[in-house]
Amino acid sequence: MSSRFATERHLAIDPDNKFLWRMNRRRLEAEALWDAVHATAGTINLKMGGRPVVPPLAEDEIAALREKWQWPITADPAEHTRRGLYILVLRNFRFPMFEVFDAPVTSTSCPQRDVTTVAPQALWTLNSPSVYRQAEQLAARVSKEAGGEPDEFVAHLWQIALGRPITEQEQAEAIALLESFKTELEADQSALAKVCLAVYNLNEFAFVD
């Protein structure tokens, strides 16, 4: 049962969920978070099987490699957005996003993944060029499906990214954020992408109740 269905009676009997009567809130694992970003953007490649995928890295991520040949980028760009479980795993180098979100070190055994909440996770989601590219794709998708009116845009964005209707307060705040971005940026589409990026940074996007 989802943790959203917890009642005061249930919480009074078993507040720590020792009897597992509900699901504990948890963050998506690195690979699942990668999939969620690309699925909402409409860019995910659901091809099954095949060789490992080596997506491109940002310049600062390339600098972490001893040699560039350690990360031979897959030639076909369509492969770069395949599901996270197909991304190449090396013993001496972890895909940067997966490392930030607690993917295990592959040079030693790992009976259970750590789950941390640290600043680099928020900084990566906010500043990563790859996440921003997906935010641009999400903005284009929402604009195409919902139209150009701000209220329609943010309402549809909430349905796609968070799987629920937007509240009146959230809608007002999202529209205000969109208008502030339009003031700062020359292109409306860039402002829409910034709002999508903000939604990718919500806890609700990364956590499952």
Wavefront OBJ file of the C-alpha trace (Angstrom):
o trace
v 0.000 0.000 0.000
v 1.276 3.484 -0.849
v 2.456 5.626 2.056
v -0.086 8.220 0.901
v -2.894 6.067 2.292
v -1.575 6.148 5.853
v -4.211 7.073 8.424
v -3.868 8.396 11.963
v -5.129 5.048 13.285
v -2.503 3.093 11.385
v 0.261 5.499 12.356
v -0.743 5.271 16.018
v -0.441 1.466 15.961
v 2.778 1.170 13.950
v 4.439 4.562 13.318
v 7.770 2.977 12.300
v 6.143 0.575 9.831
v 7.680 -2.491 11.483
v 4.833 -4.652 10.169
v 5.203 -3.331 6.612
v 1.569 -2.228 6.285
v 2.589 0.547 3.903
v 5.409 1.399 1.538
v 8.237 3.472 2.940
v 9.118 6.585 0.996
v 12.223 6.050 -1.110
v 14.256 7.830 -3.734
v 14.585 6.365 -7.190
v 17.854 4.572 -7.832
v 20.254 6.240 -10.247
v 19.230 4.145 -13.252
v 15.512 4.637 -12.564
v 16.004 8.392 -12.202
v 17.808 8.457 -15.557
v 14.863 6.574 -17.073
v 12.311 8.936 -15.490
v 13.996 12.034 -16.907
v 14.142 10.605 -20.419
v 10.668 9.047 -20.272
v 9.010 12.333 -19.325
v 10.997 14.169 -21.980
v 9.763 11.660 -24.545
v 13.298 10.765 -25.631
v 13.794 7.376 -23.992
v 14.855 4.552 -26.292
v 13.170 1.342 -25.097
v 15.194 -0.984 -27.303
v 15.879 -4.292 -25.546
v 19.239 -6.038 -25.305
v 22.379 -5.388 -27.287
v 25.747 -3.916 -26.428
v 26.369 -1.523 -23.527
v 25.690 2.136 -24.237
v 28.311 4.846 -23.724
v 26.586 8.259 -23.639
v 28.592 11.483 -24.017
v 30.047 13.246 -20.989
v 30.338 16.921 -20.113
v 33.813 18.465 -20.360
v 34.383 18.436 -16.609
v 33.324 14.780 -16.493
v 35.767 13.872 -19.267
v 38.516 15.455 -17.175
v 37.967 12.755 -14.534
v 39.091 10.072 -16.992
v 42.702 8.962 -17.015
v 42.479 8.565 -20.785
v 39.639 9.567 -23.135
v 39.636 6.116 -24.721
v 38.328 4.727 -21.435
v 34.883 6.051 -22.353
v 34.325 5.284 -26.072
v 31.120 7.187 -26.851
v 28.530 5.171 -28.774
v 28.444 6.424 -32.367
v 24.649 6.298 -32.799
v 23.024 9.237 -30.916
v 19.739 7.295 -30.734
v 21.478 4.867 -28.381
v 22.436 7.601 -25.899
v 18.956 7.736 -24.372
v 18.476 4.044 -23.752
v 17.480 2.856 -20.300
v 20.007 3.285 -17.519
v 20.612 -0.431 -17.052
v 22.318 -0.521 -20.476
v 24.903 2.176 -19.684
v 28.453 0.850 -19.622
v 29.835 -0.084 -16.197
v 33.609 0.024 -15.709
v 35.623 -1.103 -12.717
v 37.659 2.102 -12.565
v 35.109 4.723 -13.668
v 31.472 5.245 -12.750
v 29.064 7.130 -14.996
v 29.011 10.537 -13.217
v 25.246 10.780 -12.717
v 25.108 7.266 -11.310
v 28.024 7.992 -8.995
v 26.286 11.077 -7.610
v 23.115 9.081 -6.947
v 24.823 6.247 -5.055
v 25.557 3.657 -7.710
v 27.977 1.204 -6.067
v 31.709 1.103 -6.630
v 32.230 -1.816 -9.000
v 35.712 -2.766 -7.826
v 34.310 -4.266 -4.602
v 31.249 -6.297 -3.662
v 28.108 -4.376 -2.694
v 25.393 -6.257 -0.777
v 23.258 -3.110 -0.548
v 23.441 0.356 -2.058
v 23.958 3.375 0.139
v 21.234 6.025 0.030
v 22.569 9.505 0.647
v 21.101 12.987 0.435
v 23.927 15.362 -0.423
v 24.358 18.709 -2.174
v 26.017 17.334 -5.355
v 22.779 15.525 -6.221
v 20.791 18.770 -6.384
v 23.670 20.566 -8.109
v 23.921 17.853 -10.754
v 20.196 17.912 -11.533
v 20.221 21.706 -11.675
v 23.432 22.268 -13.655
v 23.997 19.185 -15.801
v 23.912 19.971 -19.545
v 22.356 16.565 -20.217
v 19.465 17.236 -17.824
v 18.902 20.667 -19.360
v 18.721 19.111 -22.830
v 16.009 16.787 -21.562
v 14.215 19.755 -19.974
v 14.207 21.403 -23.411
v 12.715 18.254 -24.929
v 10.104 18.096 -22.167
v 9.184 21.739 -22.782
v 8.754 21.043 -26.498
v 6.615 17.998 -25.742
v 4.342 19.816 -23.299
v 3.981 22.799 -25.650
v 2.979 20.508 -28.505
v 0.481 18.521 -26.443
v -1.029 21.293 -24.318
v -0.670 24.489 -26.316
v 1.054 27.736 -25.496
v -1.105 29.143 -22.702
v 0.831 29.235 -19.403
v -1.950 27.668 -17.316
v -2.374 24.799 -19.795
v 1.388 24.325 -20.042
v 2.062 23.992 -16.304
v -1.029 21.828 -15.736
v 0.074 19.345 -18.403
v 3.669 19.485 -17.168
v 2.516 18.397 -13.706
v 0.551 15.495 -15.166
v 3.516 14.245 -17.188
v 6.294 14.769 -14.644
v 4.485 14.170 -11.350
v 1.512 12.085 -12.444
v -1.126 14.210 -10.724
v -3.195 17.383 -11.221
v -1.558 20.655 -10.301
v -2.980 22.533 -7.295
v -4.160 26.133 -7.551
v -1.235 27.364 -5.465
v 1.293 25.377 -7.497
v -0.223 26.674 -10.724
v 0.022 30.287 -9.559
v 3.626 29.805 -8.429
v 4.626 27.967 -11.614
v 3.108 30.661 -13.844
v 4.856 33.368 -11.810
v 8.151 31.491 -12.216
v 7.546 31.150 -15.950
v 6.848 34.864 -16.320
v 10.002 35.736 -14.369
v 12.068 33.543 -16.689
v 10.455 35.187 -19.727
v 11.574 38.556 -18.368
v 15.165 37.342 -17.959
v 15.422 35.326 -21.178
v 14.839 36.378 -24.768
v 13.244 33.130 -25.967
v 9.946 31.866 -24.543
v 11.026 28.278 -25.197
v 14.063 28.778 -22.962
v 11.771 30.005 -20.196
v 9.589 26.918 -20.602
v 12.673 24.699 -20.399
v 13.750 26.430 -17.183
v 10.372 25.647 -15.612
v 10.720 22.013 -16.685
v 14.192 21.957 -15.146
v 12.723 23.275 -11.898
v 10.202 20.419 -11.890
v 13.011 17.894 -12.421
v 14.516 19.307 -9.220
v 11.419 18.698 -7.099
v 11.687 15.986 -4.449
v 8.381 14.629 -5.707
v 9.967 13.815 -9.059
v 12.790 11.790 -7.526
v 10.922 10.074 -4.690
v 8.293 7.324 -4.682
v 5.691 7.242 -1.912
l 1 2 3 4 5 6 7 8 9 10 11 12 13 14 15 16 17 18 19 20 21 22 23 24 25 26 27 28 29 30 31 32 33 34 35 36 37 38 39 40 41 42 43 44 45 46 47 48 49 50 51 52 53 54 55 56 57 58 59 60 61 62 63 64 65 66 67 68 69 70 71 72 73 74 75 76 77 78 79 80 81 82 83 84 85 86 87 88 89 90 91 92 93 94 95 96 97 98 99 100 101 102 103 104 105 106 107 108 109 110 111 112 113 114 115 116 117 118 119 120 121 122 123 124 125 126 127 128 129 130 131 132 133 134 135 136 137 138 139 140 141 142 143 144 145 146 147 148 149 150 151 152 153 154 155 156 157 158 159 160 161 162 163 164 165 166 167 168 169 170 171 172 173 174 175 176 177 178 179 180 181 182 183 184 185 186 187 188 189 190 191 192 193 194 195 196 197 198 199 200 201 202 203 204 205 206 207 208 209
